Amino acid sequence: EPGDKSKNGLSITLVAMYTLKKGEEGKLHGPLNKKIGGSYAPRKVMLAWARQQATQRGFPPHTKQRIHIVLDGEKCLRDGLKKLFPTATFALDIRHLEEKLWKLGRKFHPKESKTLTPWVEEKTEMLYSGKAAQLLIELKKIKLSLSTRSTRDKEKREEVSQLIGYMEDRLDMMNYRQLIEEDL
């Protein structure tokens, strides 16, 4: 049913793997040799597949070549991939953060409000400009401004607390400005 968040469904793990090649002008081009894999099997099956594919492409476990992995934010994926790709860099897919900012924004601004979009865009720009830590501080200030006794603030407090916790656990994967500068 719509909105049902029960764990009765199956989960699929998808991996999109490709190579980027630096062009003469210094920009990265691709995706090259793109391959998609997916399975309803336990995540470790797809992680092993990714490791095998990377090795076949000339990127063994301790390669000095750059391997960059973008994740949806699941800690178990990052933990598993860090073991298999010890030299890789990681980024949190910014779209997941943007979705969470929109969800939080709707708690403070009505959907049709003229203030909702600018509020979310301001927070999103902080991410793109390398200010994820400052955004986290701002979210904590918002949380402190909410009444701990008022039932009208309860949902807002819960939502902002969830986002704070999510970001704190993944802050090291939010170097978006640097990734943009590196053409990633």
C-alpha positions in Angstrom: 0.0 0.0 0.0 1.2 3.6 -0.6 3.1 4.8 2.4 3.6 1.3 3.9 7.1 1.2 5.2 7.0 -2.4 6.5 10.0 -4.7 5.7 7.8 -7.3 4.0 9.2 -6.4 0.6 12.4 -7.5 -1.1 15.4 -5.2 -1.5 17.5 -5.1 -4.6 21.1 -4.0 -4.7 22.1 -2.2 -7.9 25.7 -1.4 -9.0 26.5 0.8 -11.9 30.2 0.6 -12.7 32.0 2.6 -15.3 35.3 4.2 -16.2 36.0 7.9 -16.7 38.8 9.1 -19.0 40.5 12.5 -18.8 40.4 14.3 -22.1 43.0 16.6 -23.5 41.2 19.6 -22.0 41.5 18.0 -18.5 37.8 17.2 -18.2 36.6 13.7 -17.3 34.6 11.9 -20.0 32.3 8.9 -19.7 30.8 6.8 -18.7 32.9 4.3 -20.6 32.4 0.5 -20.5 29.3 0.9 -18.3 28.0 -2.2 -16.7 25.0 -2.6 -14.5 24.5 -5.4 -12.1 21.6 -6.1 -9.7 20.4 -8.8 -7.4 17.9 -9.6 -4.7 20.6 -11.7 -3.1 22.3 -10.5 0.1 24.2 -7.2 -0.5 27.6 -9.0 -0.1 26.9 -10.8 -3.3 26.7 -7.6 -5.3 29.7 -6.1 -3.4 31.8 -9.1 -4.4 30.6 -8.7 -8.0 31.7 -5.1 -7.9 35.1 -6.1 -6.6 35.5 -8.7 -9.3 34.4 -6.3 -12.0 36.9 -3.6 -10.8 39.7 -6.1 -10.7 38.9 -7.3 -14.3 39.1 -3.6 -15.4 42.6 -3.2 -13.9 41.6 -1.8 -10.5 42.9 -4.4 -8.0 42.1 -4.0 -4.3 45.2 -1.8 -3.4 45.4 0.1 -6.7 46.9 3.6 -6.7 44.4 4.6 -9.4 41.4 6.7 -8.3 38.3 4.7 -7.5 35.3 6.8 -6.5 32.1 5.3 -5.1 28.8 7.1 -4.8 26.4 5.6 -2.3 22.8 6.0 -1.3 23.8 6.4 2.3 23.3 2.8 3.7 26.1 2.3 6.2 26.4 -1.4 5.6 27.2 -0.7 1.9 29.9 1.8 2.8 31.4 -0.5 5.4 31.4 -3.5 3.0 32.8 -1.4 0.1 35.5 0.1 2.3 36.8 -3.4 3.0 36.8 -4.4 -0.7 38.0 -1.0 -2.0 40.4 0.2 0.7 41.9 3.1 -1.4 38.5 4.3 -2.7 36.9 7.7 -2.0 33.2 7.8 -1.2 30.4 10.3 -1.7 26.9 10.3 -0.5 24.5 10.7 -3.5 23.4 14.3 -3.1 19.9 13.5 -4.3 19.2 11.6 -1.1 20.1 14.6 0.9 18.0 16.9 -1.3 15.0 14.6 -0.8 15.5 14.8 3.0 15.8 18.6 2.9 12.5 18.8 1.0 10.9 16.5 3.5 12.1 18.6 6.4 11.2 21.9 4.6 7.6 20.7 4.2 7.4 20.4 8.0 8.2 24.1 8.3 6.7 25.5 5.1 3.3 24.6 3.5 3.7 22.8 0.2 2.3 25.7 -1.8 4.2 28.2 0.2 6.5 30.7 -1.6 9.1 30.1 1.2 9.5 26.4 0.8 11.6 26.3 -2.4 14.0 29.1 -1.4 14.5 27.5 2.0 15.4 24.1 0.4 17.5 25.8 -2.3 19.5 27.7 0.3 20.3 24.5 2.2 21.1 22.6 -1.0 23.5 25.4 -2.1 25.3 25.0 1.2 26.0 21.4 0.3 27.2 22.2 -3.2 29.5 24.9 -2.0 31.2 22.7 0.6 29.4 23.9 3.7 27.8 20.6 4.9 29.3 21.1 8.4 27.8 24.6 8.5 24.4 23.2 7.4 24.6 20.7 10.2 25.2 23.5 12.7 22.2 25.4 11.2 20.0 22.4 11.6 21.0 22.0 15.2 20.1 25.6 15.8 16.7 25.0 14.2 16.2 22.0 16.5 17.2 24.1 19.6 14.6 26.7 18.6 11.8 24.2 18.8 9.9 23.6 22.0 10.5 20.3 23.7 7.1 20.5 25.4 4.9 21.6 22.5 3.1 18.9 20.6 3.0 21.2 17.6 6.8 21.0 17.4 7.1 17.3 18.0 7.1 16.2 14.3 9.5 19.0 13.4 11.9 18.0 16.2 11.8 14.4 15.1 12.4 15.2 11.4 15.2 17.6 12.1 16.8 15.1 14.5 16.7 12.4 11.9 18.4 14.6 9.4 21.0 15.7 11.8 21.8 12.1 12.7 21.9 11.1 9.1 24.3 13.9 8.2 26.5 13.4 11.2 27.1 9.8 10.3 27.9 10.6 6.7 29.6 14.1 6.8 32.9 12.7 5.5 31.1 11.8 2.3 29.7 15.3 1.6 32.7 17.0 0.0 30.6 18.1 -2.9 32.5 21.3 -3.7 35.8 19.4 -3.9 34.1 16.7 -6.1 32.8 19.4 -8.4 36.3 20.9 -8.7 37.7 17.5 -9.5 35.0 17.1 -12.2 33.4 14.2 -10.4 
